[in-house]
Amino acid sequence: MRIRRILTAFIATAALAGLGLTGAATAGATTGATGATTASPTPGECEDGGGTVDWATNTCKGGTYDGQMVD
């Protein structure tokens, strides 16, 4: 009976540790998907993100990439 309790505690600990690692990986992936990148978006990415390209200033207006320079 004691071995069963220890085994159950070990499995529960491993499962919770796995969830913690999964949450960290998801948070990292989400951060990259928000458009908060250092690279400039292409005109297509600007439009896909809901913005329009202002060719006079070469920037994206509105949407996810608002205010970023367009390549």
C-alpha positions as CSV (number, residue, x, y, z in Angstrom):
1,M,0.0,0.0,0.0
2,R,2.9,2.4,0.8
3,I,4.5,1.8,-2.6
4,R,1.2,2.7,-4.3
5,R,1.1,6.0,-2.5
6,I,4.7,6.8,-3.4
7,L,4.1,5.8,-7.0
8,T,1.0,7.9,-7.2
9,A,2.8,10.9,-5.8
10,F,5.6,10.4,-8.3
11,I,3.3,10.2,-11.2
12,A,1.3,13.3,-10.1
13,T,4.6,15.3,-9.7
14,A,5.8,14.3,-13.1
15,A,2.4,15.2,-14.7
16,L,2.5,18.7,-13.0
17,A,6.1,19.2,-14.1
18,G,5.1,18.3,-17.7
19,L,2.2,20.8,-17.6
20,G,4.6,23.5,-16.4
21,L,7.0,22.9,-19.3
22,T,4.1,22.8,-21.8
23,G,2.8,26.2,-20.5
24,A,6.3,27.8,-20.8
25,A,6.6,26.5,-24.4
26,T,3.1,27.8,-25.3
27,A,3.9,31.2,-23.8
28,G,7.0,31.5,-25.9
29,A,5.2,30.6,-29.0
30,T,2.4,33.0,-28.3
31,T,4.8,35.9,-27.8
32,G,6.2,35.4,-31.3
33,A,2.8,35.3,-32.8
34,T,1.7,38.7,-31.6
35,G,3.8,40.6,-34.1
36,A,6.2,41.9,-31.5
37,T,9.2,40.9,-33.6
38,T,12.3,43.0,-34.4
39,A,12.2,42.1,-38.2
40,S,10.3,44.4,-40.5
41,P,7.1,42.9,-42.0
42,T,6.6,42.5,-45.7
43,P,3.8,44.4,-47.4
44,G,1.8,41.1,-47.5
45,E,2.3,40.5,-43.8
46,C,1.2,44.1,-43.1
47,E,-2.0,43.6,-45.0
48,D,-2.6,40.1,-43.5
49,G,-2.3,41.6,-40.1
50,G,-5.1,44.0,-40.8
51,G,-3.1,47.1,-41.8
52,T,-2.3,49.0,-45.0
53,V,1.1,50.0,-46.4
54,D,1.8,53.8,-46.4
55,W,4.2,54.0,-49.3
56,A,5.0,57.6,-48.6
57,T,6.6,56.8,-45.3
58,N,7.2,53.0,-46.0
59,T,5.4,52.0,-42.8
60,C,2.5,49.8,-41.9
61,K,-0.6,51.7,-40.7
62,G,-3.0,49.9,-38.4
63,G,-3.3,46.2,-37.6
64,T,-0.7,44.0,-35.9
65,Y,2.3,45.7,-37.4
66,D,1.2,49.3,-36.8
67,G,4.0,51.8,-37.1
68,Q,6.7,49.3,-38.2
69,M,8.8,49.9,-41.3
70,V,7.9,47.7,-44.2
71,D,10.6,45.8,-46.2
